[in-house]
Amino acid sequence: MSNWPRPSSTKPRPSSSTPLWTASPATFDPRPEAMPAVDAAGEFETIQKLLRPLAHPDYARGLADDVAVLPSRPGFDLVLTKDAIVEGVHFLPDDPLDTVAQKLLRANLSDLASKGAEPFGYLLACHWSPRCGWPEREAFAEGLATDQAAFGVQLLGGDTVLTPGPASFSATLLGWLPKGEAVSRGGARPGDAVYVTGTIGDGWLGLQAAQGRLSLEPERVEALAERYRRPVPRVVFGRAVRGLVTAMMDVSDGLVGDLGHVARASGAAITLDLELTPRSAAAQAWLESRTDPEAALERLVTGGDDYELVLTVSPRDEAAVKREADRLHLRLTRIGEVQAGAGVSARYLGQALTLSRTGWTHD
């Protein structure tokens, strides 16, 4: 039996995965006249022509078996992570499917980056909706191929089905790291500094840009929408600082909310200086157009979808972590510190600030 079964005639299986995106739920119109006709060939043709070329040459068995078979790697731990995305919830109904495929992989790669893992391969599930004709499936496969080459991963197998509802996709990413060296959320200690890579707020602003809600220069709107659709996982940096940081996780649900996960797991408190959070030129232009800078900053640090890494570092290792960022030409900003206590507190220009929200939730 194929590793990619034919679509079942039974009702589609509901997804149990927990999504990570901040996209506002969109209305799905189930009327047949609202959907493009499916012009795709059979599922096996999708597998053979589009997905089999992406398969791992040694372990995926040509996508012609029920399983992939991986040998053990002595001295290493296998790291696994899984995310799912649903049209109208985690990506927009008019998002090109090549970018949807790339965002799916990159969100998972960001989780591997936060553990300091080396990406290896992935299992994929595709729930094709009636809008996913052959050109859309080709675009999805092209997006996967582009990122497989960029990040060094290959397809191992999975499942593909048809659904009368919105399109959805999920991926399980596998990675390797030296035995016992996985970075956790729970290692932050009082006296550690808190750093974040890249810029914060572009993911949330990018969603507004993709939805036509931003009044900025066209090139900035385009750049922000691109950041939303195709975030950049910090895989190389995560591996480089694996033995230097005390805690690390990726920023998917909003900087404040994700710092809360670190604080909770570590049994410590974290203080965040809002004015220090790094911003892109586009985000800075948007911030300067706001009449309430504190409220605007709150949106940037709680919006999510940035897929940067937030990390805590002991004073003795700060210089080494900065050197790794400089070596990779990666922006790295100190944004706060770890203290005794619990939870996350925010300051703005030295004054305590109460936030009305912490980040995206999956309720």
DRENVO-820235 format. One line per 5 residues: their letters; for each residue x, y, z of N, C-alpha, C, O. Coordinates in steps of 0.02 Angstrom, whole numbers, m for minus. Each point is the difference from the previous one (the first is absolute). Example, Ala and Ser with C-alpha at 12.3 -4.5 7.8 and 13.67 -1.06 7.14 Angstrom:
<pts>
as) 660:m284:390:m45:59:0:45:60:0:52:m1:33; m70:54:m69:42:59:3:m39:55:37:25:55:8;
</pts>
This chain:
<pts>
msnwp) 43:m60:0:m43:60:0:44:62:0:53:1:31; m76:50:m66:39:62:m3:5:34:67:m46:m4:41; 101:37:m30:9:42:60:m47:60:m2:m9:33:51; m20:m20:m109:m47:56:m10:m66:m30:m24:m11:m3:m60; m34:m18:106:m60:m36:m20:m47:43:m42:3:61:m1;
rpsst) m48:m96:m35:m53:35:m36:m46:34:51:m6:m23:57; m27:78:m78:m47:33:47:m57:m46:19:m27:m35:m42; 10:35:106:m53:m42:24:m68:29:m17:m7:61:m8; m43:m103:1:m68:24:m12:m34:20:65:m55:28:m2; 86:m41:58:m28:19:64:12:74:13:36:33:m39;
kprps) m65:m7:92:9:70:17:73:14:16:34:m43:27; m10:103:m44:69:17:15:13:m4:75:m43:18:41; 103:m41:m23:18:m3:71:18:69:25:39:35:m31; m68:m15:88:18:66:26:71:2:24:26:m50:24; 7:108:m32:69:8:23:1:11:75:m43:36:27;
sstpl) 91:m67:7:8:11:72:61:42:15:19:9:58; 13:17:m112:61:40:11:m17:68:28:m55:26:m11; 102:3:46:m9:67:28:32:51:m46:61:m2:m10; m100:49:m20:29:48:m46:39:54:36:m9:9:60; 51:26:m97:43:51:30:m11:69:m29:30:48:25;
wtasp) m71:m40:m76:0:64:m35:m48:50:30:m46:m17:37; 58:80:m53:m41:53:27:m55:22:m47:m37:47:15; 31:m78:m73:m49:22:m49:m71:m2:30:m19:m48:32; m18:101:m44:m69:2:24:m42:m49:m40:10:m5:m61; m56:m32:93:m41:m47:m37:m37:35:m56:m28:54:8;
atfdp) 28:m86:m67:m34:28:m58:m62:m43:m14:m3:m58:19; m45:88:m52:m62:m36:m15:12:m48:m58:25:21:m52; m44:m84:61:6:m49:m53:m69:m9:m32:m49:m13:35; 46:21:m100:m63:m5:m37:m4:m69:m32:36:m13:m48; m80:m31:74:m2:m69:m25:m42:m8:m63:m4:m56:m26;
rpeam) m26:108:m1:m43:m7:m58:41:m23:m60:54:26:m12; m79:m75:m27:37:m24:m58:19:56:m48:54:m3:m30; m97:53:21:15:53:m48:56:45:25:28:40:m39; m11:m45:104:54:42:27:68:m33:m6:51:29:18; m50:m92:m43:62:m38:m3:21:m12:m72:m42:m17:m42;
pavda) 106:24:27:25:m20:m65:m6:m75:m9:3:m37:50; m12:14:m111:m3:m72:m13:69:m31:11:51:30:m15; m52:m90:41:63:m37:9:19:m30:m67:m35:m44:m26; 91:67:m2:23:m27:m64:60:m45:9:35:m15:m48; m24:m7:110:57:m44:13:m15:m71:m24:m58:m21:m3;
agefe) 111:m14:m13:m7:m71:m17:m8:m39:66:m7:30:53; 9:m96:m58:m9:m41:60:55:12:51:52:29:m15; m66:m52:76:47:11:54:68:m34:m14:52:28:18; m53:m86:m49:64:m33:m14:41:38:m51:61:m2:2; m94:37:m47:38:42:m47:31:59:36:56:20:m15;
tiqkl) m92:9:64:28:53:41:63:m25:36:51:34:3; m56:m94:25:57:m28:35:58:m13:m47:56:21:14; m69:m55:m69:54:m20:m45:33:60:m34:61:3:m5; m101:45:m18:29:55:m39:25:58:43:48:32:m18; m80:m19:75:16:59:40:39:m16:64:45:37:18;
lrpla) m63:m91:16:28:m12:66:58:m50:m1:48:7:38; m51:m57:m82:54:m49:m1:68:32:m16:50:m21:29; m46:72:m73:65:32:m11:29:33:62:60:14:2; m101:m1:49:24:32:62:23:m50:52:27:19:52; m38:m83:m65:11:m51:51:74:m13:12:42:8:m44;
hpdya) m27:m27:106:69:m18:18:21:m62:m40:m38:m49:m1; 95:50:m31:19:m56:m44:15:m65:36:m4:m53:m30; 20:56:95:20:m60:36:m54:m27:47:m5:m61:8; m35:104:23:m42:m21:55:m75:4:m14:m39:m28:39; 18:62:m92:m72:9:m13:m30:m56:m40:m61:m2:m10;
rglad) 102:m45:m15:m24:m59:m38:m40:21:m61:m48:m34:m18; 68:89:m12:m34:23:m61:m72:18:9:m38:3:m49; 16:9:111:m70:13:17:m45:m57:m25:m58:11:m17; 86:m71:15:m38:m58:m25:m13:m51:54:m17:m57:m14; 26:76:77:m10:m45:56:m42:36:53:m14:59:m8;
dvavl) m4:m94:60:m41:31:53:42:41:49:m28:37:40; 93:m43:m43:43:31:50:64:25:m32:18:m20:m55; 17:63:92:70:14:m13:40:m37:53:m25:m11:56; 86:m9:m72:41:m37:47:66:38:10:38:8:m47; m26:15:108:59:39:16:47:m41:43:m22:m29:50;
psrpg) 86:27:m66:48:m32:44:13:44:60:m10:61:m2; 34:m91:56:18:40:59:65:37:m15:38:m19:m44; m26:72:82:62:38:m7:34:0:68:m18:40:43; 67:m83:m33:32:m6:65:26:67:25:32:38:m37; m45:m24:101:24:61:30:m45:60:m10:18:56:20;
fdlvl) m76:m66:m52:m44:56:m15:m71:m15:26:m20:m58:5; m17:112:11:m71:m5:15:m40:21:m62:20:46:m36; m76:m80:25:m46:20:m54:m51:48:29:m33:m15:49; 26:74:m80:m46:52:23:m58:4:m49:10:0:m60; m71:2:86:m60:1:m43:m45:59:20:m5:17:59;
tkdai) m26:13:m108:m48:54:12:m53:m1:m54:13:m24:m55; m73:48:70:m55:m3:m48:m42:63:5:m17:23:55; 0:6:m112:m47:56:m4:m50:m13:m56:14:m37:m47; m72:68:53:m52:m4:m52:m24:70:m17:0:44:43; m21:m34:m105:m27:64:m21:m65:m11:m38:m5:m47:m40;
vegvh) m44:90:51:m66:m6:m30:m17:65:m36:9:55:27; m35:m62:m88:m19:58:m39:m55:40:36:m49:m29:24; 58:95:m21:m49:42:33:12:8:74:m32:42:32; 79:m81:m5:19:6:71:73:17:6:18:46:37; 25:m83:m72:72:9:5:32:28:m63:57:23:2;
flpdd) m92:m25:m57:22:35:m61:m62:24:m37:m55:m27:8; 65:79:m47:m56:32:m33:m24:m40:m61:40:m33:m32; m104:35:17:m27:m40:m55:32:15:m68:m1:m42:m45; 29:103:36:31:16:m64:76:m3:3:33:21:m48; m4:m47:102:73:m9:3:22:m51:m52:m31:m53:m5;
pldtv) 83:67:m34:26:m49:m47:23:m63:37:29:5:54; m43:m63:m83:15:m62:36:75:m15:5:19:m39:43; 23:70:m84:71:m10:11:22:32:66:41:m27:36; m69:86:m20:17:32:63:m31:m37:59:29:m1:54; m88:m29:m64:m30:m39:53:44:m60:17:11:m15:59;
aqkll) 14:m19:m110:45:m57:12:63:22:37:23:m34:46; 4:91:m66:61:24:32:m12:22:71:42:m13:44; m98:45:m31:m15:20:69:m9:m62:45:21:0:58; m53:m51:m85:m9:m62:38:68:m29:20:10:m17:58; 36:11:m106:66:m27:16:38:46:48:31:m23:47;
ranls) m34:88:m60:41:46:39:m23:6:72:41:10:45; m106:m14:m33:m24:1:69:27:m60:39:20:7:58; m18:m65:m90:28:m59:32:76:5:7:27:m19:51; 6:46:m102:72:9:4:20:47:56:52:m7:31; m95:56:m19:13:47:55:m2:m36:68:39:17:44;
dlask) m83:m66:m37:m1:m40:62:65:m39:7:28:m4:55; m4:m26:m110:63:m36:3:57:48:17:45:m18:38; m47:78:m66:52:50:14:3:16:74:55:10:28; m112:m7:5:m1:18:71:29:m54:44:16:13:58; m10:m74:m83:32:m54:36:74:m6:m18:36:m38:32;
gaepf) m14:74:m83:69:m7:m23:10:m60:m44:56:m26:m5; m110:1:m27:3:m62:m38:18:11:m73:m10:54:m28; 38:m105:m3:15:m2:m71:m59:m30:m37:m15:m59:11; m20:95:m55:m57:m27:m36:19:m60:m43:55:m2:m29; m101:m47:24:15:m60:m39:m54:m14:m52:15:m4:m59;
gylla) m77:m4:80:m53:m19:m47:m68:15:30:m5:25:55; m47:m42:m94:m68:15:25:m51:m47:m30:8:m28:m54; m63:19:92:m60:m34:m22:m53:53:m14:m4:50:37; m35:m59:m89:m46:51:m24:m70:m27:m7:m9:m56:m25; m40:94:47:m71:m17:m13:m32:58:m37:4:58:22;
chwsp) m35:m73:m79:m34:51:m41:m74:m15:m2:m21:m55:m18; m20:104:37:m72:m5:m5:m22:49:m54:m11:59:14; 6:m84:m76:m13:43:m57:m73:19:m2:m44:m43:4; 29:107:m10:m68:25:m7:m17:6:m74:44:m9:m43; m107:24:26:m18:7:m70:38:56:m36:1:2:m62;
rcgwp) 29:45:98:38:53:m33:70:m22:m19:37:37:m34; m17:m98:55:68:m24:m12:3:m42:m64:3:m61:2; m6:96:m59:8:m33:m64:72:m18:m13:43:9:43; m29:m36:m103:68:m21:m16:50:58:3:54:m10:28; m69:69:m54:49:55:6:15:18:72:57:15:17;
ereaf) m108:m18:27:12:16:70:42:m54:33:43:15:41; m55:m78:m58:41:m54:28:72:5:m25:47:m13:37; m39:31:m100:68:10:m26:36:55:38:58:m7:18; m94:62:m5:30:55:37:20:m23:70:53:18:25; m96:m57:8:14:m25:67:64:m42:m1:44:8:43;
aegla) m38:m53:m92:59:m42:m5:63:41:m16:54:m14:25; m62:66:m66:57:44:m15:24:37:62:60:8:10; m106:14:32:19:32:62:38:m48:46:50:19:31; m73:m81:m27:36:m50:39:70:m12:m27:48:m3:38; m43:m3:m105:65:m13:m31:50:56:14:58:m12:14;
tdqaa) m82:74:m17:43:57:12:29:m2:71:59:11:10; m103:m25:39:23:0:69:38:m63:19:42:1:45; m56:m57:m79:41:m59:12:73:15:m18:45:m19:37; m35:52:m93:68:18:m20:31:51:47:59:m3:14; m100:50:9:27:54:42:18:m24:70:48:24:29;
fgvql) m86:m72:m2:9:m19:70:25:m72:10:8:m22:57; 4:m13:m112:30:m66:7:m46:m53:28:23:m43:38; m87:44:m56:m46:m52:23:m30:m35:m61:1:27:m56; m27:m88:67:m31:m37:m54:m63:m34:25:m6:m16:59; m39:4:m105:m64:m32:16:10:m74:15:37:m34:m35;
lggdt) m70:10:88:5:m70:20:m64:m39:m12:1:m62:m4; m58:96:m2:m63:m34:m12:m57:41:29:8:59:15; m67:m91:m9:m57:36:27:m66:m25:m25:m11:m60:m8; m34:108:m5:m68:m18:m19:m29:57:m41:19:58:9; m65:m73:m55:m34:51:m38:m72:m20:m10:m15:m57:m19;
vltpg) m31:104:33:m72:m14:m4:m35:60:m31:29:54:m6; m92:m64:m12:m43:55:m22:m46:20:56:m20:m42:41; 2:106:m38:m47:24:50:m48:50:m32:21:39:m42; m84:m40:61:m48:50:m26:8:67:35:m29:50:m22; 67:m49:76:10:62:38:61:37:m22:26:m13:m55;
pasfs) m2:60:95:60:38:m17:61:m46:m5:3:m52:33; 45:72:m73:62:m37:m5:38:3:66:m4:50:36; 39:m104:m19:42:1:59:59:m47:m12:m4:m48:m40; 58:62:75:62:m38:m9:34:m7:68:m6:44:43; 41:m99:m34:40:m7:61:65:m34:m18:5:m38:m49;
atllg) 46:51:89:66:m30:m11:30:m19:68:m8:36:49; 41:m92:m49:40:m22:57:73:3:m20:21:m37:m44; 17:81:76:71:9:m16:43:m42:47:m15:m6:59; 67:m23:m87:48:m40:39:68:33:m5:20:24:m53; 16:m24:108:67:27:1:45:m39:47:m25:m39:41;
wlpkg) 89:50:m46:49:m33:43:38:51:42:12:56:m22; 7:m76:82:48:39:38:39:m47:46:m25:m54:17; 85:74:2:40:m44:44:m39:m19:63:m36:40:28; 45:m102:m9:m40:m28:55:3:44:63:54:18:23; m113:m2:3:m5:37:62:11:75:m6:1:35:51;
eavsr) 6:m8:m112:16:71:m8:m59:43:m22:9:58:m17; m70:m85:16:m58:40:m19:m9:59:48:0:m9:61; m8:69:m89:m12:59:41:m74:0:22:m44:m16:m41; 30:33:103:m68:1:24:m23:71:13:38:47:m6; m101:m40:23:m27:64:22:16:13:74:m4:56:24;
ggarp) 23:m109:11:1:3:72:67:13:33:7:m13:60; 42:39:m96:66:9:30:17:70:20:56:12:25; m101:37:m34:16:69:17:8:8:75:m37:m28:39; 87:68:m19:15:11:71:7:74:14:21:38:m44; m39:m16:105:9:71:18:71:23:m15:49:m34:16;
gdavy) m44:93:m47:64:27:m21:14:m10:m73:45:33:m27; m82:m79:m7:8:m9:m72:m26:61:m38:m47:33:23; 76:m20:m80:m25:52:m45:m48:m33:m50:7:m59:m16; m55:98:m7:m49:m24:m50:15:34:m67:5:61:m3; 3:m101:m49:14:25:m67:m52:m26:m49:m33:m51:13;
vtgti) 26:85:m69:m43:m24:m55:36:14:m66:34:50:m8; m43:m96:m39:28:8:m66:m46:43:m44:m59:7:14; 89:22:m67:m40:33:m51:m41:58:25:22:40:41; m84:m35:m67:m46:54:19:m66:m30:23:m19:m55:m19; m16:94:60:m63:m23:29:m58:44:m25:7:61:m5;
gdgwl) m62:m93:m11:m60:36:m21:m15:m5:m74:m55:17:m22; 104:m39:m18:m11:m3:m72:m51:m53:m20:m34:7:m50; 30:m61:89:m49:m52:m15:m71:26:5:m40:m9:m45; 25:42:101:m67:27:10:m14:56:m51:m54:2:m29; 102:42:19:m10:53:m49:m7:m30:m70:m37:26:m42;
glqaa) 74:m80:28:m5:m32:m65:m69:m27:m14:m23:2:m57; m10:m27:108:m69:m22:m9:m45:58:m18:m42:m5:m45; 51:61:80:m39:60:m17:14:22:m72:m45:21:m37; 109:m26:17:18:19:m68:m33:m46:m51:m26:23:m51; 28:m88:63:m30:m49:m46:m75:9:m5:m30:m17:m51;
qgrls) 0:44:103:m72:11:0:m19:70:m24:m59:19:1; 109:21:m22:m14:67:m26:m18:50:54:m38:46:m14; 63:m55:74:m20:43:56:53:52:19:m10:37:48; 67:m35:m83:54:46:18:4:58:m49:m8:m8:m60; 20:68:87:11:59:m41:73:19:5:19:46:37;
leper) 23:m81:m75:71:14:m3:21:0:m74:m40:m15:m44; 103:32:32:24:m1:m69:m7:m71:m28:8:m49:37; m25:43:m102:m12:m66:m29:56:m50:11:m12:m59:12; 76:82:m16:55:m47:8:4:m26:71:20:m57:11; m40:98:38:0:m23:70:m58:m48:12:7:m49:37;
veala) m64:63:m66:m57:m46:6:18:m68:m30:m15:m52:29; 47:54:m87:20:m62:m33:51:m39:42:m5:m62:6; 53:97:22:51:m33:41:m31:m32:62:19:m55:19; m66:89:13:m32:m28:59:m44:m60:m18:1:m50:37; m37:53:m92:m41:m58:m20:44:m60:m15:m18:m56:17;
eryrr) 76:68:m48:47:m54:m13:26:m30:65:8:m61:5; 5:103:44:24:m25:65:m53:m44:33:16:m50:32; m79:68:m39:m54:m40:28:m5:m67:m35:m8:m52:32; 12:53:m98:m10:m62:m38:61:m45:3:m7:m61:m1; 67:91:3:61:m41:m2:49:23:54:49:35:m15;
pvprv) m62:m53:77:47:18:54:66:m38:m9:3:m49:m37; 49:73:70:66:m30:m6:19:m35:65:16:34:49; m18:m101:m47:20:m35:62:75:7:11:39:m5:m47; m18:15:110:70:12:16:35:m65:16:28:m9:55; m28:m37:m103:26:m67:11:75:0:14:22:m34:47;
vfgra) 16:70:m86:73:m1:7:21:31:66:44:m26:35; m76:82:m17:17:33:64:m19:m45:59:38:m5:48; m95:m28:m52:m21:m44:55:51:m54:14:15:m15:57; 12:m14:m111:51:m51:9:65:30:27:35:m31:40; m19:92:m63:63:31:20:3:16:74:53:m3:31;
vrglv) m111:20:m1:0:21:71:m27:m53:47:m12:14:58; 3:m74:m84:m31:m54:39:33:m10:68:m35:m10:50; 100:12:m46:34:m11:63:14:63:40:33:m2:51; m59:60:m75:15:63:32:m59:32:35:9:43:43; m70:m62:m61:m59:31:28:m28:m42:56:11:m61:2;
tammd) m47:92:44:m31:m37:55:m71:m21:m17:m25:m50:27; m10:88:m70:m67:m18:m23:m10:33:m68:30:50:m16; m75:m81:m24:m13:28:m66:m66:m27:m26:m16:m59:11; m22:101:m46:m60:m22:m35:m14:48:m57:28:55:m2; m70:m76:m44:m15:45:m56:m61:43:16:m42:m19:40;
vsdgl) 40:77:m72:m54:48:12:m54:m11:m52:4:26:m56; m54:m65:74:m55:m15:m45:m65:31:23:m40:23:m41; 28:m23:106:m63:25:28:3:71:26:m48:24:30; 104:10:m40:11:67:26:56:m1:50:6:m45:41; 37:96:m43:60:2:42:m18:m5:74:31:m39:36;
vgdlg) m80:77:m13:m18:0:71:m26:m68:21:20:m27:52; m66:m1:m92:m27:m65:17:52:m55:2:0:m43:44; 46:44:m92:51:m52:m3:52:10:55:26:m50:26; m11:112:m7:43:11:59:m35:m27:62:33:m23:47; m99:27:m45:m37:m28:56:10:m75:6:4:m27:55;
hvara) 0:m8:m113:13:m72:1:69:m14:30:9:m46:39; 40:87:m59:68:m9:27:1:12:75:29:m39:38; m61:94:m16:m1:16:71:m33:m56:40:24:m19:53; m80:m6:m78:m37:m52:36:41:m64:4:5:m31:53; 24:11:m110:39:m62:0:63:6:43:23:m50:27;
sgaai) 4:110:m21:62:11:37:m11:15:74:47:0:39; m110:14:m20:m13:19:69:32:66:18:27:9:54; m30:39:m101:33:65:9:m45:55:m28:m52:m14:m29; 74:76:39:m35:58:m28:42:31:m56:62:m5:2; m95:35:m50:36:34:m54:m28:70:m7:m60:11:m3;
tldle) 105:38:0:m19:70:m12:19:19:m70:58:m11:m21; m105:38:m17:9:19:m70:m1:76:m6:m47:32:23; 98:m4:m55:1:72:m15:m28:10:m70:33:m13:m50; m95:39:47:m35:4:m64:36:44:m51:1:m16:m59; 29:70:83:31:46:m48:62:m30:m33:24:25:m50;
ltprs) 2:m79:79:60:m32:m27:m16:m54:m52:45:m22:m36; m108:2:31:m16:m54:m48:18:23:m70:m20:55:m21; 56:m96:m17:25:20:m66:m57:3:m51:m44:m43:m2; 46:94:m40:m52:10:m50:31:12:m68:54:29:m6; m88:m52:m45:20:13:m69:m16:72:m17:m36:34:36;
aaaqa) 63:m10:m92:m15:68:m22:m75:8:m13:m28:53:15; m3:m104:m42:m72:4:m14:m40:3:65:m47:39:6; 66:m80:43:m34:1:65:11:66:35:m46:26:33; 106:2:m39:13:65:32:m41:54:m33:m26:44:35; 18:m46:m101:m41:50:m35:m72:m6:23:m34:51:10;
wlesr) 9:m113:m2:m68:m9:24:m7:26:71:m50:33:16; 99:m47:27:m3:21:69:m2:76:5:m38:28:40; 78:6:m80:2:73:1:m65:32:m25:m12:58:13; m28:m96:m48:m64:26:m24:m56:m8:50:m55:25:m10; 69:m60:65:m51:m13:51:m3:58:50:51:30:16;
tdpea) m110:m16:9:m8:53:50:13:m25:71:13:40:45; m16:m105:m35:12:m30:66:57:m50:m7:m13:m58:m14; 75:79:24:57:m45:m11:1:m60:47:22:m54:m20; m46:62:81:0:m56:47:m47:m55:m25:18:m59:0; m78:78:m22:m48:m50:m25:26:m31:m64:m9:m60:m11;
alerl) 42:99:m31:28:m27:m63:55:m50:15:4:m52:m32; 40:69:79:53:m47:19:m29:m65:27:26:m54:m13; m80:61:51:m32:m60:27:m22:m46:m57:8:m61:5; m36:89:m59:m21:m41:m56:60:m36:m31:m5:m59:m18; 61:93:12:59:m29:m31:28:m58:41:23:m50:m28;
vtggd) m24:56:94:32:m52:42:m48:m55:20:20:m47:34; m83:52:m54:m48:m52:16:m32:m31:m61:m38:m48:5; 52:75:m65:m35:m22:m60:20:m69:m24:m43:m37:m24; 107:19:30:21:m67:m20:20:m5:m73:3:49:m36; 10:m111:15:19:m18:m69:69:27:m20:14:5:m60;
dyelv) 29:11:108:66:26:m18:51:m56:m14:43:8:m42; m49:m63:78:46:m57:m9:73:19:9:44:m27:m33; m32:75:78:68:14:23:14:m44:60:m44:m36:24; 105:37:1:18:m37:60:10:48:58:34:50:m6; m65:m66:63:12:37:62:41:m46:44:m16:m59:7;
ltvsp) 68:86:24:48:m41:37:23:34:63:1:62:4; 16:m102:46:29:27:61:73:m24:4:16:m56:m18; 27:101:43:72:m13:m1:31:22:66:m15:54:25; 58:m95:2:35:19:61:53:52:m17:24:2:m57; m6:42:104:49:53:m14:65:m26:m30:31:33:m41;
rdeaa) m9:m92:62:65:m25:m24:m2:m20:m73:53:m4:m32; m113:m8:4:m4:m23:m70:m28:53:m48:m6:m13:m59; m10:73:85:m29:52:m44:47:17:m58:m23:5:m57; 86:4:71:47:20:m53:4:m53:m54:3:16:m60; m4:m80:79:4:m54:m49:m62:m3:m43:4:m12:m60;
vkrea) m63:22:90:m63:0:m38:0:58:m50:m21:m8:m57; 43:66:79:3:58:m45:48:m13:m58:m14:21:m56; 69:m55:69:47:m15:m54:m32:m45:m52:12:9:m60; m51:m57:82:m34:m44:m48:m50:39:m42:m5:m12:m61; m31:58:91:m46:42:m38:37:43:m50:m21:6:m57;
drlhl) 76:23:78:40:41:m45:27:m42:m58:1:23:m58; 22:m83:73:27:m44:m52:m52:m16:m53:17:m6:m59; m79:0:80:m55:m16:m46:m35:62:m27:m50:m6:m36; 76:65:54:m31:64:m22:m74:3:20:m43:21:m39; 29:m44:100:m68:m3:26:m9:52:55:41:5:46;
rltri) m92:33:m51:m16:50:51:m19:m35:65:m42:m45:m1; 73:65:56:m14:m29:65:m5:57:50:46:41:5; m101:m38:33:m14:57:43:m16:m23:71:m39:m46:11; 72:78:37:m17:m13:70:m63:38:17:m3:61:m10; m48:m96:36:m65:32:12:m24:m5:72:m54:25:16;
gevqa) 93:m56:28:m22:m6:69:45:m44:41:56:m15:m21; m81:m5:79:39:m42:44:m45:m48:39:m60:11:7; 92:m64:18:m35:m50:41:12:17:73:56:18:20; m109:m22:20:3:16:71:m34:m54:41:m34:m43:m28; 43:45:93:m38:m44:44:m73:20:m1:m16:59:m5;
gagvs) m28:m108:9:m71:15:0:m37:m42:m52:20:m57:m13; m72:85:m15:m40:m38:m49:m31:49:m51:m11:58:16; m1:m83:m75:m36:38:m50:43:49:m39:61:3:9; m94:35:m53:33:50:m42:m28:69:17:m60:9:3; 105:38:8:m21:70:9:32:42:m54:54:m15:m25;
arylg) m89:69:7:24:44:m53:15:69:27:m34:25:45; 86:5:m74:17:70:16:1:39:m65:16:m27:m54; m33:91:59:6:45:m57:33:64:25:m29:36:40; 88:m23:m65:39:58:21:9:1:77:m5:53:31; 18:m112:m4:14:m5:72:m61:m6:44:7:m12:60;
qaltl) m66:20:m87:m61:m3:40:m37:m65:m13:m4:m24:m56; m23:m5:110:m39:m62:m6:m61:12:m44:m33:51:5; 19:m100:m48:m56:6:m46:m42:m63:4:27:m55:m7; m92:62:17:m45:m57:2:m26:m14:m70:m30:45:m30; 40:m105:5:m23:m18:m67:m69:m29:4:m17:m36:47;
srtgw) m25:51:m96:m68:m25:m1:m4:m71:m28:m51:m34:9; 103:12:m43:1:m68:m27:72:m24:m2:46:41:6; m36:m105:m13:68:m27:m2:19:m30:m68:59:m3:m17; m109:m20:m20:16:m30:m65:m59:m39:m27:m55:1:27; 69:m36:m82:m50:m41:m33:m14:m62:41:46:m32:26;
thd) m110:14:m20:m18:m62:33:m40:m42:m49:m25:25:m50; 18:m90:65:m30:m48:m46:m71:m19:20:m26:m51:m24; m6:91:67:m67:m16:22:m50:7:m57:m60:m11:9;
</pts>
